[in-house]
Amino acid sequence: MKVKYIIDKRAPDSKKKDLLVKVMKELSGKVSINGDQIECEQSYEGKVVNLLTHSGVKYEKAA
């Protein structure tokens, strides 16, 4: 089952870029990034949430 997280559009571009680079570096091939959305398998959800939380960027889980 896939899980999708959406990064706040009002977050600074530099923070978003740093976050996306970190996610791709640590989980490349296990996540897909489309604009401000990060999609991953449920088994990698904990790692993605950990990276999102530590980045300081606001996010929400898509329904």
N, CA, C and O atoms as a GROMACS GRO file, in nm:
protein
  252
    1MET      N    1   0.084  -0.118   0.000
    1MET     CA    2   0.000   0.000   0.000
    1MET      C    3   0.089   0.124   0.000
    1MET      O    4   0.186   0.133   0.076
    2LYS      N    5   0.055   0.219  -0.084
    2LYS     CA    6   0.134   0.342  -0.095
    2LYS      C    7   0.081   0.449   0.000
    2LYS      O    8  -0.038   0.458   0.027
    3VAL      N    9   0.175   0.528   0.052
    3VAL     CA   10   0.144   0.638   0.142
    3VAL      C   11   0.198   0.765   0.078
    3VAL      O   12   0.308   0.765   0.023
    4LYS      N   13   0.120   0.875   0.086
    4LYS     CA   14   0.161   0.999   0.022
    4LYS      C   15   0.164   1.111   0.125
    4LYS      O   16   0.071   1.127   0.204
    5TYR      N   17   0.271   1.189   0.123
    5TYR     CA   18   0.286   1.307   0.208
    5TYR      C   19   0.301   1.429   0.120
    5TYR      O   20   0.368   1.425   0.016
    6ILE      N   21   0.238   1.538   0.161
    6ILE     CA   22   0.243   1.662   0.086
    6ILE      C   23   0.314   1.767   0.169
    6ILE      O   24   0.277   1.794   0.284
    7ILE      N   25   0.418   1.827   0.111
    7ILE     CA   26   0.496   1.931   0.178
    7ILE      C   27   0.423   2.063   0.162
    7ILE      O   28   0.367   2.091   0.056
    8ASP      N   29   0.423   2.144   0.267
    8ASP     CA   30   0.357   2.274   0.266
    8ASP      C   31   0.415   2.362   0.155
    8ASP      O   32   0.536   2.379   0.145
    9LYS      N   33   0.328   2.417   0.072
    9LYS     CA   34   0.372   2.501  -0.040
    9LYS      C   35   0.434   2.632   0.005
    9LYS      O   36   0.511   2.693  -0.069
   10ARG      N   37   0.403   2.676   0.128
   10ARG     CA   38   0.456   2.802   0.178
   10ARG      C   39   0.594   2.787   0.243
   10ARG      O   40   0.654   2.886   0.283
   11ALA      N   41   0.644   2.665   0.252
   11ALA     CA   42   0.776   2.643   0.311
   11ALA      C   43   0.883   2.702   0.219
   11ALA      O   44   0.866   2.704   0.097
   12PRO      N   45   0.992   2.751   0.278
   12PRO     CA   46   1.100   2.807   0.196
   12PRO      C   47   1.156   2.703   0.098
   12PRO      O   48   1.174   2.586   0.132
   13ASP      N   49   1.184   2.749  -0.023
   13ASP     CA   50   1.234   2.659  -0.126
   13ASP      C   51   1.364   2.590  -0.086
   13ASP      O   52   1.385   2.474  -0.119
   14SER      N   53   1.451   2.661  -0.015
   14SER     CA   54   1.579   2.601   0.025
   14SER      C   55   1.557   2.483   0.120
   14SER      O   56   1.625   2.381   0.108
   15LYS      N   57   1.463   2.497   0.214
   15LYS     CA   58   1.434   2.387   0.306
   15LYS      C   59   1.373   2.269   0.233
   15LYS      O   60   1.406   2.154   0.260
   16LYS      N   61   1.281   2.298   0.139
   16LYS     CA   62   1.219   2.190   0.062
   16LYS      C   63   1.322   2.116  -0.021
   16LYS      O   64   1.321   1.993  -0.028
   17LYS      N   65   1.412   2.192  -0.083
   17LYS     CA   66   1.515   2.129  -0.167
   17LYS      C   67   1.606   2.041  -0.082
   17LYS      O   68   1.638   1.929  -0.121
   18ASP      N   69   1.649   2.092   0.034
   18ASP     CA   70   1.734   2.013   0.124
   18ASP      C   71   1.665   1.884   0.166
   18ASP      O   72   1.727   1.778   0.169
   19LEU      N   73   1.536   1.895   0.199
   19LEU     CA   74   1.460   1.777   0.240
   19LEU      C   75   1.451   1.675   0.128
   19LEU      O   76   1.476   1.556   0.150
   20LEU      N   77   1.416   1.719   0.008
   20LEU     CA   78   1.401   1.627  -0.103
   20LEU      C   79   1.533   1.561  -0.141
   20LEU      O   80   1.536   1.444  -0.178
   21VAL      N   81   1.642   1.636  -0.131
   21VAL     CA   82   1.774   1.579  -0.159
   21VAL      C   83   1.806   1.470  -0.055
   21VAL      O   84   1.857   1.364  -0.090
   22LYS      N   85   1.776   1.499   0.072
   22LYS     CA   86   1.802   1.402   0.178
   22LYS      C   87   1.718   1.275   0.161
   22LYS      O   88   1.768   1.164   0.179
   23VAL      N   89   1.592   1.293   0.125
   23VAL     CA   90   1.504   1.178   0.104
   23VAL      C   91   1.556   1.093  -0.011
   23VAL      O   92   1.561   0.970   0.000
   24MET      N   93   1.594   1.156  -0.120
   24MET     CA   94   1.644   1.080  -0.235
   24MET      C   95   1.776   1.012  -0.205
   24MET      O   96   1.802   0.901  -0.252
   25LYS      N   97   1.860   1.078  -0.127
   25LYS     CA   98   1.990   1.021  -0.093
   25LYS      C   99   1.973   0.895  -0.007
   25LYS      O  100   2.041   0.795  -0.029
   26GLU      N  101   1.883   0.901   0.092
   26GLU     CA  102   1.867   0.790   0.185
   26GLU      C  103   1.773   0.682   0.135
   26GLU      O  104   1.789   0.565   0.169
   27LEU      N  105   1.674   0.719   0.054
   27LEU     CA  106   1.572   0.623   0.013
   27LEU      C  107   1.554   0.616  -0.138
   27LEU      O  108   1.444   0.585  -0.185
   28SER      N  109   1.658   0.643  -0.213
   28SER     CA  110   1.643   0.645  -0.359
   28SER      C  111   1.592   0.509  -0.407
   28SER      O  112   1.638   0.404  -0.362
   29GLY      N  113   1.499   0.514  -0.499
   29GLY     CA  114   1.441   0.392  -0.552
   29GLY      C  115   1.325   0.340  -0.470
   29GLY      O  116   1.248   0.256  -0.517
   30LYS      N  117   1.311   0.387  -0.348
   30LYS     CA  118   1.204   0.341  -0.260
   30LYS      C  119   1.093   0.444  -0.247
   30LYS      O  120   0.986   0.414  -0.194
   31VAL      N  121   1.119   0.564  -0.295
   31VAL     CA  122   1.019   0.672  -0.290
   31VAL      C  123   1.007   0.733  -0.429
   31VAL      O  124   1.098   0.725  -0.511
   32SER      N  125   0.892   0.795  -0.452
   32SER     CA  126   0.877   0.874  -0.574
   32SER      C  127   0.837   1.014  -0.531
   32SER      O  128   0.753   1.033  -0.443
   33ILE      N  129   0.899   1.113  -0.595
   33ILE     CA  130   0.875   1.252  -0.563
   33ILE      C  131   0.816   1.319  -0.686
   33ILE      O  132   0.870   1.310  -0.796
   34ASN      N  133   0.705   1.386  -0.663
   34ASN     CA  134   0.637   1.458  -0.771
   34ASN      C  135   0.603   1.596  -0.719
   34ASN      O  136   0.502   1.614  -0.650
   35GLY      N  137   0.684   1.694  -0.751
   35GLY     CA  138   0.663   1.830  -0.702
   35GLY      C  139   0.679   1.836  -0.551
   35GLY      O  140   0.788   1.814  -0.499
   36ASP      N  141   0.571   1.866  -0.481
   36ASP     CA  142   0.573   1.876  -0.335
   36ASP      C  143   0.517   1.750  -0.270
   36ASP      O  144   0.481   1.754  -0.152
   37GLN      N  145   0.509   1.640  -0.343
   37GLN     CA  146   0.454   1.516  -0.290
   37GLN      C  147   0.561   1.408  -0.283
   37GLN      O  148   0.640   1.390  -0.375
   38ILE      N  149   0.560   1.337  -0.171
   38ILE     CA  150   0.650   1.224  -0.153
   38ILE      C  151   0.563   1.101  -0.135
   38ILE      O  152   0.478   1.098  -0.047
   39GLU      N  153   0.584   1.000  -0.219
   39GLU     CA  154   0.505   0.878  -0.212
   39GLU      C  155   0.598   0.760  -0.187
   39GLU      O  156   0.703   0.748  -0.252
   40CYS      N  157   0.560   0.673  -0.094
   40CYS     CA  158   0.643   0.558  -0.061
   40CYS      C  159   0.555   0.441  -0.020
   40CYS      O  160   0.435   0.457   0.005
   41GLU      N  161   0.614   0.324  -0.014
   41GLU     CA  162   0.545   0.207   0.038
   41GLU      C  163   0.530   0.224   0.189
   41GLU      O  164   0.609   0.292   0.253
   42GLN      N  165   0.429   0.161   0.244
   42GLN     CA  166   0.399   0.176   0.386
   42GLN      C  167   0.516   0.129   0.474
   42GLN      O  168   0.532   0.179   0.585
   43SER      N  169   0.595   0.036   0.427
   43SER     CA  170   0.707  -0.014   0.506
   43SER      C  171   0.818   0.091   0.525
   43SER      O  172   0.897   0.080   0.618
   44TYR      N  173   0.823   0.193   0.438
   44TYR     CA  174   0.924   0.299   0.450
   44TYR      C  175   0.866   0.427   0.510
   44TYR      O  176   0.935   0.529   0.518
   45GLU      N  177   0.742   0.422   0.551
   45GLU     CA  178   0.673   0.541   0.603
   45GLU      C  179   0.745   0.601   0.724
   45GLU      O  180   0.756   0.723   0.734
   46GLY      N  181   0.793   0.518   0.814
   46GLY     CA  182   0.862   0.567   0.934
   46GLY      C  183   0.986   0.648   0.901
   46GLY      O  184   1.010   0.752   0.961
   47LYS      N  185   1.063   0.601   0.805
   47LYS     CA  186   1.185   0.673   0.765
   47LYS      C  187   1.151   0.807   0.701
   47LYS      O  188   1.219   0.907   0.726
   48VAL      N  189   1.047   0.808   0.617
   48VAL     CA  190   1.007   0.932   0.551
   48VAL      C  191   0.956   1.033   0.654
   48VAL      O  192   0.992   1.151   0.648
   49VAL      N  193   0.873   0.988   0.747
   49VAL     CA  194   0.820   1.076   0.851
   49VAL      C  195   0.933   1.131   0.937
   49VAL      O  196   0.932   1.248   0.974
   50ASN      N  197   1.030   1.048   0.968
   50ASN     CA  198   1.146   1.092   1.047
   50ASN      C  199   1.220   1.204   0.975
   50ASN      O  200   1.255   1.304   1.037
   51LEU      N  201   1.245   1.188   0.847
   51LEU     CA  202   1.314   1.291   0.769
   51LEU      C  203   1.230   1.419   0.759
   51LEU      O  204   1.283   1.529   0.769
   52LEU      N  205   1.099   1.404   0.740
   52LEU     CA  206   1.011   1.520   0.733
   52LEU      C  207   1.009   1.596   0.865
   52LEU      O  208   1.015   1.719   0.867
   53THR      N  209   1.001   1.524   0.974
   53THR     CA  210   0.994   1.586   1.106
   53THR      C  211   1.122   1.662   1.138
   53THR      O  212   1.117   1.775   1.189
   54HIS      N  213   1.236   1.603   1.110
   54HIS     CA  214   1.364   1.666   1.141
   54HIS      C  215   1.398   1.782   1.047
   54HIS      O  216   1.486   1.862   1.078
   55SER      N  217   1.330   1.790   0.934
   55SER     CA  218   1.360   1.898   0.838
   55SER      C  219   1.302   2.032   0.884
   55SER      O  220   1.352   2.137   0.843
   56GLY      N  221   1.198   2.029   0.967
   56GLY     CA  222   1.135   2.152   1.010
   56GLY      C  223   1.033   2.207   0.911
   56GLY      O  224   0.980   2.316   0.931
   57VAL      N  225   1.006   2.133   0.805
   57VAL     CA  226   0.908   2.173   0.705
   57VAL      C  227   0.773   2.112   0.743
   57VAL      O  228   0.764   1.996   0.781
   58LYS      N  229   0.668   2.192   0.733
   58LYS     CA  230   0.534   2.142   0.763
   58LYS      C  231   0.490   2.050   0.650
   58LYS      O  232   0.523   2.071   0.534
   59TYR      N  233   0.416   1.947   0.687
   59TYR     CA  234   0.368   1.849   0.590
   59TYR      C  235   0.237   1.791   0.639
   59TYR      O  236   0.198   1.809   0.754
   60GLU      N  237   0.169   1.722   0.550
   60GLU     CA  238   0.047   1.651   0.588
   60GLU      C  239   0.039   1.521   0.510
   60GLU      O  240   0.093   1.508   0.400
   61LYS      N  241  -0.030   1.426   0.569
   61LYS     CA  242  -0.049   1.297   0.504
   61LYS      C  243  -0.173   1.307   0.416
   61LYS      O  244  -0.279   1.348   0.462
   62ALA      N  245  -0.160   1.271   0.290
   62ALA     CA  246  -0.271   1.277   0.197
   62ALA      C  247  -0.367   1.162   0.224
   62ALA      O  248  -0.326   1.052   0.262
   63ALA      N  249  -0.493   1.189   0.203
   63ALA     CA  250  -0.595   1.086   0.228
   63ALA      C  251  -0.597   0.982   0.120
   63ALA      O  252  -0.677   0.888   0.125
   0.00000   0.00000   0.00000
